[in-house]
Amino acid sequence: MSSRRIGYLRSISAASFVLQVTTIVLRGSTRRQQRSTQRCCDIERSYIHKKTKEAKQKARMSEELSLDINIKEPRWDQGTFMGRAKHFFMVTDPRNVLLSSETLDEARVIVENYRAGNVKPGLTEDELWRAKYVYDSAFHPDTGEKMFVIGRMSAQVPMNMTITGCMLTFYRTTPAVVFWQWVNQSFNAVVNYTNRSGDAPMTVNQLGTAYVSATTGAVVTALGLKSLATRLPPIVSRFVPFAAVAAANCINIPFMRQRELKYGIPVLDENGNRLGESANAAKQAIVQVVVSRIGMAVPAMAIPPVIMNALEKRAFMKRFPILNAPVQVGLVGLCLVFATPLCCALFPQKSSMSVSGLEADLQERIRQTSPNTTTVYFNKGL
């Protein structure tokens, strides 16, 4: 082959190589340009979406919140168990105990101003309901007073998990039973007084008499049950604290609310107008609260003993007995997180009864002042 032909072929090969390289470079540049364009489009769409969202939020903020929202009633339907359960999960939320006084007072201002027809600028409906539930968790529904912190229902889980866990752990000796039953009933006395129904105050003498009667009756009941359980299997002895608490609730709650049984609690018509005071309504309210409180204690005091009875037979727990109390407290806390709101929801907070179930003199008064009223409503307490 001639040298000219060889040179010609080489030049063709070189040109082909350059063409291929150029094609590859151009393709890569095109892909990079496409990716860059796509990123720019994505950034632009994200920016437009963000600005649209902000504009919608500003539009909502600029709108005046409707005054038609009834925050005197819970957000969810209280005629159903699920509605009441959602309500009490909010009210008994343990995180509410950690809220500062400033936050509580701010919630009160928002709620009271809204009820008076004054809406805070920029207030949303969700913020209003949040303020309402913060308010409900800390202020008494009848008196409007800020409740003692450990007496609030939001303190039930942290306080009860500690006390109940210790009661279930230290149940073998009489001094331990007396001490923890006294602590438990003292705590219950605070809760029962804090969450009483009605707005009539108790004198110091009435409160002291009720407290001594309630705690003494509860401790004596616990000791009596403990003595009966000495001849029973160990697993049965573990349930003595539960039986004592159930019996003590039947004593403690009526004693701490004895003023209601004597003088009655306020009963209202469907529009919230006060019609008088009824002791019969107080009896119904107290029975419902006793049932709810015993229901709260069932999971927390019945499930952990069975689990602990099995765990204590394990080599690990025998090796580290110091873990007994923390594990017991943790199990009780887990039960109470669910048992507290669910058992509060067994009965409506705003309970009701027929006018025919009231005292004769109150029935006559209602017939004269409000002849169309057939059902009265009252706060049952918690």
C-alpha positions as CSV (number, residue, x, y, z in Angstrom):
1,M,0.0,0.0,0.0
2,S,1.3,3.4,-0.9
3,S,2.4,5.9,1.7
4,R,-0.1,8.4,0.5
5,R,-3.0,5.9,1.0
6,I,-1.7,5.1,4.5
7,G,-1.6,8.8,5.4
8,Y,-5.1,9.2,4.0
9,L,-6.5,6.4,6.2
10,R,-4.7,7.7,9.3
11,S,-6.3,11.2,8.7
12,I,-9.7,9.6,8.4
13,S,-9.2,7.6,11.7
14,A,-8.1,10.7,13.5
15,A,-11.1,12.7,12.2
16,S,-13.4,9.9,13.3
17,F,-11.8,9.8,16.8
18,V,-12.1,13.6,17.2
19,L,-15.8,13.4,16.1
20,Q,-16.5,10.7,18.6
21,V,-14.8,12.6,21.4
22,T,-16.7,15.8,20.4
23,T,-20.0,13.9,20.4
24,I,-19.4,12.5,23.9
25,V,-18.4,15.9,25.3
26,L,-21.5,17.5,23.7
27,R,-23.8,14.8,25.1
28,G,-22.3,15.3,28.6
29,S,-22.7,19.1,28.3
30,T,-26.3,18.6,27.3
31,R,-27.0,16.3,30.2
32,R,-25.4,18.7,32.7
33,Q,-27.4,21.6,31.1
34,Q,-30.6,19.5,31.5
35,R,-29.9,18.7,35.1
36,S,-29.1,22.3,35.8
37,T,-32.3,23.4,34.2
38,Q,-34.2,20.8,36.2
39,R,-32.7,22.0,39.5
40,C,-33.6,25.6,38.6
41,C,-37.2,24.5,37.9
42,D,-37.3,22.6,41.2
43,I,-36.0,25.5,43.1
44,E,-38.4,27.9,41.4
45,R,-41.4,25.5,42.1
46,S,-40.3,25.2,45.8
47,Y,-40.0,29.0,46.1
48,I,-43.5,29.5,44.5
49,H,-45.0,26.8,46.8
50,K,-43.4,28.4,49.9
51,K,-44.6,31.9,49.0
52,T,-48.1,30.5,48.2
53,K,-48.2,28.8,51.6
54,E,-47.1,31.9,53.4
55,A,-49.7,34.0,51.5
56,K,-52.4,31.5,52.6
57,Q,-51.2,31.7,56.2
58,K,-51.2,35.5,56.1
59,A,-54.7,35.4,54.6
60,R,-55.9,33.1,57.4
61,M,-54.2,35.3,60.0
62,S,-55.8,38.4,58.6
63,E,-59.3,36.9,58.9
64,E,-61.1,37.4,62.2
65,L,-61.7,34.2,64.1
66,S,-65.3,33.3,64.3
67,L,-67.1,33.9,67.7
68,D,-69.4,30.9,67.0
69,I,-67.0,28.3,68.5
70,N,-68.4,26.9,71.7
71,I,-65.5,26.6,74.0
72,K,-67.7,26.1,77.0
73,E,-68.0,22.6,75.8
74,P,-65.3,20.1,74.9
75,R,-64.1,20.0,71.3
76,W,-65.3,16.4,70.8
77,D,-68.8,15.0,71.1
78,Q,-69.3,14.1,74.8
79,G,-72.2,11.8,73.9
80,T,-69.8,9.1,72.8
81,F,-67.1,7.3,74.7
82,M,-64.5,8.1,72.0
83,G,-65.3,11.8,72.1
84,R,-64.9,11.8,75.9
85,A,-61.7,9.7,75.6
86,K,-60.1,12.3,73.2
87,H,-61.2,15.1,75.6
88,F,-59.6,13.5,78.6
89,F,-56.4,12.5,76.8
90,M,-55.9,16.2,76.4
91,V,-57.0,17.2,80.0
92,T,-54.9,14.5,81.7
93,D,-51.8,15.0,79.5
94,P,-48.9,14.8,82.0
95,R,-46.9,17.4,80.0
96,N,-49.5,20.0,81.2
97,V,-48.0,19.8,84.7
98,L,-44.7,21.3,83.4
99,L,-46.4,24.4,82.0
100,S,-45.3,27.7,83.6
101,S,-47.7,30.0,85.5
102,E,-47.2,32.5,82.7
103,T,-48.4,30.0,80.1
104,L,-51.4,29.1,82.2
105,D,-52.3,32.7,82.8
106,E,-52.0,33.4,79.1
107,A,-54.3,30.6,78.2
108,R,-56.8,31.9,80.8
109,V,-56.7,35.4,79.2
110,I,-57.3,33.9,75.7
111,V,-60.2,31.8,76.9
112,E,-61.9,34.5,79.0
113,N,-61.4,37.2,76.3
114,Y,-62.9,34.9,73.7
115,R,-65.9,34.2,75.9
116,A,-66.3,37.9,76.3
117,G,-66.2,38.4,72.5
118,N,-62.6,39.8,72.3
119,V,-60.4,37.8,69.9
120,K,-56.7,38.1,70.0
121,P,-55.3,39.3,66.6
122,G,-54.0,36.4,64.6
123,L,-55.5,33.7,66.8
124,T,-56.2,30.5,65.0
125,E,-58.9,27.9,65.9
126,D,-56.3,25.3,66.8
127,E,-54.5,27.8,69.1
128,L,-57.9,28.7,70.7
129,W,-58.6,25.0,71.5
130,R,-55.1,24.4,72.8
131,A,-55.5,27.4,75.2
132,K,-58.9,26.0,76.2
133,Y,-57.4,22.6,77.2
134,V,-54.5,24.2,79.0
135,Y,-57.1,26.3,80.9
136,D,-59.2,23.2,81.7
137,S,-56.3,21.3,83.0
138,A,-55.3,23.9,85.5
139,F,-58.5,25.9,86.5
140,H,-61.5,24.6,88.4
141,P,-64.6,24.5,86.1
142,D,-67.0,25.9,88.8
143,T,-64.9,28.3,90.8
144,G,-62.4,29.3,88.1
145,E,-59.6,29.1,90.6
146,K,-56.1,27.8,89.7
147,M,-56.0,24.3,91.2
148,F,-53.2,23.0,93.4
149,V,-50.6,21.4,91.0
150,I,-50.6,17.8,92.4
151,G,-54.4,17.9,92.6
152,R,-54.8,18.4,88.8
153,M,-55.8,15.5,86.7
154,S,-52.7,16.1,84.6
155,A,-50.6,15.1,87.7
156,Q,-52.4,11.8,88.1
157,V,-50.0,9.7,86.0
158,P,-46.6,11.0,87.4
159,M,-47.9,11.0,91.0
160,N,-49.9,7.8,90.9
161,M,-47.2,5.8,89.1
162,T,-44.7,6.6,91.9
163,I,-47.1,6.0,94.8
164,T,-48.8,2.9,93.4
165,G,-45.4,1.5,92.3
166,C,-44.1,1.8,95.8
167,M,-47.3,0.4,97.3
168,L,-47.0,-2.7,95.1
169,T,-43.3,-3.1,95.9
170,F,-43.3,-2.5,99.6
171,Y,-46.4,-4.5,100.7
172,R,-44.8,-7.2,102.9
173,T,-44.4,-5.3,106.2
174,T,-47.0,-3.5,108.3
175,P,-45.1,-0.2,108.6
176,A,-44.6,-0.1,104.9
177,V,-48.3,-0.7,104.3
178,V,-49.3,2.0,106.7
179,F,-46.9,4.5,105.3
180,W,-47.7,4.1,101.7
181,Q,-51.4,3.8,102.2
182,W,-51.2,7.0,104.2
183,V,-49.3,8.7,101.4
184,N,-51.7,7.4,98.8
185,Q,-54.8,8.5,100.7
186,S,-53.3,11.9,101.5
187,F,-52.7,12.4,97.8
188,N,-56.2,11.2,97.0
189,A,-57.7,13.6,99.6
190,V,-55.9,16.5,97.8
191,V,-57.2,15.2,94.4
192,N,-60.7,14.7,95.7
193,Y,-60.9,18.2,97.2
194,T,-59.3,19.9,94.2
195,N,-61.7,18.2,91.7
196,R,-64.8,18.6,93.9
197,S,-68.1,19.6,92.2
198,G,-69.7,23.0,93.1
199,D,-68.3,26.4,94.1
200,A,-69.1,26.4,97.9
201,P,-65.9,26.6,100.0
202,M,-65.0,24.2,102.8
203,T,-63.9,25.5,106.2
204,V,-60.6,24.4,107.6
205,N,-62.4,22.3,110.3
206,Q,-64.5,20.6,107.7
207,L,-61.5,19.9,105.5
208,G,-59.4,18.5,108.5
209,T,-62.3,16.3,109.7
210,A,-62.8,14.9,106.2
211,Y,-59.0,14.3,105.7
212,V,-58.6,12.5,109.0
213,S,-61.7,10.4,108.5
214,A,-60.8,9.4,104.9
215,T,-57.1,8.5,105.6
216,T,-57.8,6.6,108.8
217,G,-60.6,4.6,107.2
218,A,-58.4,3.8,104.2
219,V,-55.4,2.7,106.3
220,V,-57.5,0.5,108.7
221,T,-59.1,-1.1,105.6
222,A,-55.6,-1.9,104.1
223,L,-54.3,-3.4,107.4
224,G,-57.5,-5.5,107.7
225,L,-57.1,-6.9,104.2
226,K,-53.4,-7.5,104.8
227,S,-54.1,-9.6,107.9
228,L,-56.6,-11.7,105.9
229,A,-54.1,-12.3,103.1
230,T,-51.4,-13.8,105.3
231,R,-53.0,-17.2,104.9
232,L,-53.3,-16.9,101.2
233,P,-50.8,-17.7,98.4
234,P,-48.1,-15.0,97.7
235,I,-49.6,-14.0,94.3
236,V,-52.9,-13.2,96.2
237,S,-51.0,-11.0,98.7
238,R,-49.8,-8.9,95.8
239,F,-53.4,-7.8,95.1
240,V,-53.9,-6.6,98.7
241,P,-52.9,-3.0,97.8
242,F,-55.5,-3.0,94.9
243,A,-58.3,-4.2,97.2
244,A,-57.3,-1.7,99.8
245,V,-57.3,1.2,97.3
246,A,-60.7,0.1,95.9
247,A,-62.2,0.0,99.3
248,A,-60.5,3.2,100.4
249,N,-61.8,5.1,97.4
250,C,-65.3,4.2,98.6
251,I,-64.4,5.8,101.9
252,N,-62.1,8.7,100.9
253,I,-64.2,10.3,98.1
254,P,-67.5,10.5,100.0
255,F,-65.7,11.9,103.1
256,M,-63.8,14.5,101.2
257,R,-67.0,15.6,99.4
258,Q,-69.3,15.2,102.3
259,R,-70.4,18.9,102.1
260,E,-71.9,18.1,98.7
261,L,-73.9,15.2,100.1
262,K,-75.2,17.5,102.9
263,Y,-75.9,20.8,101.0
264,G,-76.0,19.6,97.3
265,I,-74.3,20.7,94.1
266,P,-75.4,23.2,91.6
267,V,-77.8,21.9,88.9
268,L,-78.3,23.7,85.6
269,D,-80.7,23.7,82.7
270,E,-79.6,23.0,79.1
271,N,-78.8,26.7,78.7
272,G,-76.5,26.8,81.8
273,N,-79.0,28.7,84.0
274,R,-78.6,27.7,87.7
275,L,-81.8,26.1,89.1
276,G,-80.7,25.2,92.6
277,E,-78.6,22.7,94.6
278,S,-79.3,19.0,94.8
279,A,-77.9,16.3,97.2
280,N,-79.4,13.6,95.0
281,A,-77.3,14.9,92.1
282,A,-74.2,14.9,94.4
283,K,-74.8,11.2,95.2
284,Q,-74.9,10.3,91.5
285,A,-71.8,12.3,90.9
286,I,-69.8,10.7,93.7
287,V,-70.9,7.2,92.7
288,Q,-69.7,7.8,89.1
289,V,-66.4,9.2,90.4
290,V,-65.8,6.2,92.7
291,V,-66.4,3.8,89.8
292,S,-64.0,5.8,87.6
293,R,-61.3,5.9,90.2
294,I,-61.5,2.1,90.9
295,G,-61.4,1.6,87.2
296,M,-58.2,3.6,87.0
297,A,-56.6,1.4,89.6
298,V,-57.5,-1.9,88.0
299,P,-54.9,-2.0,85.2
300,A,-52.2,-0.3,87.2
301,M,-52.6,-2.5,90.3
302,A,-53.7,-5.8,88.6
303,I,-51.3,-6.2,85.6
304,P,-47.9,-5.3,87.2
305,P,-48.2,-7.8,90.1
306,V,-48.6,-10.7,87.6
307,I,-45.7,-9.5,85.5
308,M,-43.5,-8.9,88.6
309,N,-44.4,-12.2,90.1
310,A,-42.9,-13.9,87.0
311,L,-39.9,-11.6,86.7
312,E,-38.8,-12.1,90.3
313,K,-38.3,-15.8,89.6
314,R,-35.7,-14.9,86.9
315,A,-32.0,-15.0,87.8
316,F,-31.5,-11.5,86.5
317,M,-34.0,-10.0,89.0
318,K,-32.6,-12.1,91.8
319,R,-29.2,-10.8,91.0
320,F,-30.3,-7.2,90.9
321,P,-33.2,-6.8,93.3
322,I,-32.7,-3.1,93.4
323,L,-34.4,-3.0,89.9
324,N,-37.7,-4.2,91.5
325,A,-39.1,-0.7,92.4
326,P,-38.1,1.1,89.1
327,V,-39.5,-1.7,86.9
328,Q,-42.7,-1.8,89.0
329,V,-43.1,2.0,88.8
330,G,-42.5,1.9,85.0
331,L,-45.1,-0.8,84.5
332,V,-47.6,1.2,86.6
333,G,-46.9,4.4,84.6
334,L,-47.5,2.6,81.3
335,C,-50.9,1.4,82.5
336,L,-51.9,4.7,83.9
337,V,-51.1,6.7,80.8
338,F,-54.1,4.9,79.2
339,A,-56.2,4.0,82.2
340,T,-56.5,7.5,83.5
341,P,-58.2,9.2,80.5
342,L,-60.1,6.1,79.5
343,C,-61.7,5.7,83.0
344,C,-62.4,9.4,83.3
345,A,-64.3,9.0,80.0
346,L,-66.6,6.3,81.4
347,F,-69.2,9.0,82.4
348,P,-69.7,12.5,80.9
349,Q,-68.1,15.3,82.8
350,K,-71.3,17.2,82.5
351,S,-73.6,14.6,84.0
352,S,-77.4,14.7,83.9
353,M,-80.4,13.4,85.6
354,S,-84.2,13.7,85.3
355,V,-86.0,16.4,87.3
356,S,-88.1,13.6,88.8
357,G,-84.9,12.3,90.5
358,L,-84.4,15.5,92.4
359,E,-85.6,16.4,95.9
360,A,-89.3,17.2,96.1
361,D,-88.9,20.9,97.0
362,L,-86.4,21.4,94.2
363,Q,-88.7,19.7,91.7
364,E,-91.5,22.1,92.7
365,R,-89.3,25.1,92.4
366,I,-88.2,24.0,88.9
367,R,-91.8,23.5,87.8
368,Q,-92.6,27.0,88.8
369,T,-89.5,28.8,87.4
370,S,-88.8,26.6,84.4
371,P,-91.8,24.3,83.6
372,N,-90.3,23.1,80.3
373,T,-87.2,21.7,81.9
374,T,-87.2,17.9,82.2
375,T,-83.5,17.2,82.6
376,V,-80.9,19.0,84.7
377,Y,-77.1,19.0,84.3
378,F,-74.2,19.2,86.8
379,N,-70.4,18.9,87.0
380,K,-69.8,15.4,88.5
381,G,-66.2,16.2,89.4
382,L,-63.2,14.0,88.7
